[in-house]
Amino acid sequence: MKETIKISAEESLCLYEWKQLKPRFGDKCSQYFDQRKQAKMQWVQDSSQSNIDNLNNVRREASRYLKNKRRNI
C-alpha cells in the first residue's frame, strides 16, 4: 500500500531524483581553511599589528585559491 501511494505521488507530482554534486573542496582547500582559522585564533588572543597583517595575508591567499578553484570547476 505504501509503495503504491509513493509511486502514484511521484508520477502525479513529477518528482525526480536529485543529482549528485561534485565535491567542491579537497585536501588543499581544507589546508587553507585550517590556516585561516588558526590565524584568526592568534589574532583573537593577541590583536597585535603583526597578527592582523598575518590574518589579512592568509585570508587573501585563501580567497585567491578558492576563487581560482571555483573558476576551474
N, C-alpha and C positions, 0 to 999 in steps of 0.2 A: 504494500500500500504506500509506504513511504517513498519508494523508488518511483512509482508511477506518478505521484504528486510532484516529485522533484523533476522528472523528465518533462512532464506537461508544463511546468512552470518555466523551465529552460527554453522550451520550444515557443511558448507564448510571449515570453519577455526577451527573447533573443539574447540570452546570456552566453558569453564566450569565456574561454579560459584566458587568464592573464598571461601576457608574455613574460618570459624570464628575462630580467635585465642583466646586462653585463656588469660584473663587479667594477666599481669605479675606482677604488683605492687599492693600491698594492703595498708592498713592503716599504718601498721608498717613500710613499706618501705618509705612512704611519711613522716613519722616522722624522719627517718634517713636523708632524703633529706633536710628537714627543718633545722635540727640540723647542717648539713654540710654547708648549705647556711648561717645560722646565724654565725657560727664560722668563715667563710670566710669574712663576712662583718665586724666582730670585728677585724680581722687581718688587713683588708684594712684600717680601721680607725686608728688603733694603732698597729704597727708592733713590739710589744714587744716580748720578748722571751716566756713569758707565753702564749700569744695568738698564737704564732707559734706552741708551744707544744700542746695546746688545739686543734688547727686545725688538726694537724697530728693525734692526738688520735681519734678525731671524724671521720676523713677520714678512718682510719684503721678499726674502728668498723663498719662503714657503708659498707666498701668493704667486710669485712668478712661476714657480714649478707647477703648482696646481692649475694655474691658468693655461699654461702650455700643455699640460696633460689633458685638460678638457678639450682643447682645440684639436688635439690629435686623435681623440676617441671617435 
